[in-house]
Amino acid sequence: MHGTARRPVPARTARPVRLGPRAVTALVLISAIGVVAFGWPLLADADATVTGHAQDAPWLFAALLPLLVGVVVATIADGGMDAKAVAMLGVLAAVGAALRPLGAGTAGLEPMFFLMVLSGRVLGPGFGFVLGSVTMFASALLTGGVGPWMPFQMLSMGWFTMGAGLLPGAHRLRGRAELLMLAGYGFAAAFAYGTVMNLYGWTLVPGLASGISFQEGAPVAENLVRFGAYVLATSLGWDLGRAALTVVLTLAVGPTLLKALRRATRRAAFEAQVTFETARTSPEG
């Protein structure tokens, strides 16, 4: 007579950290606050006494930190993040913070961006947003770059890394096609990051030529035209250096790093469910 025994079958697939409804709500809320924080000077009246960001940065930072904690707590509550994921978050943030000073002062060359692209791709949008923000925060502490721009950099890098996690084919697309997609995203998103940060700084820079300066109380469309001219005149070359380096490092190091991140994710087995299969055994066994 044969009996049955049940043995666990470990999960083998590297899966992104799951984004549940509470985490999605927290991300939507923090992104909405970020959009308002970046864009409100465009809607300010001409007689407004405050149109710059130096005064609102402390308030944004005060809102950003608890909301970031809220994203992490919501992801944990939804079952997508555990102690192993938090540990990986700390390691990747430390590596990203260490990479940033290697080229930040030279023609926009910032090697941390490629790591954010690959990490967001493997670990998902929610993890990516928190990783990008925490990495920028740690980098600011490491380099002494703490100032009113820091919460805006945290938001921008969070969006940058989250976008990589939202790219299609997370479970199926592999090989050269995936690498080219990530390189293309890194190129475009590096420009987007620079443009968003320019929107922060543009309202603070006095004495610009009339064709590119921010005009308080002017129609939004008119100011946006000036802003486009400002971006072309002041930061296009810097953003191009960042974008080009991101592409080069993604294509050169991407295959190895993607494998390493996916291997670490499989071993960590985030939110892995233990399943059982039935096996026949003999009485003698």
Disulfide bonds with the S-S distance in Angstrom:
none
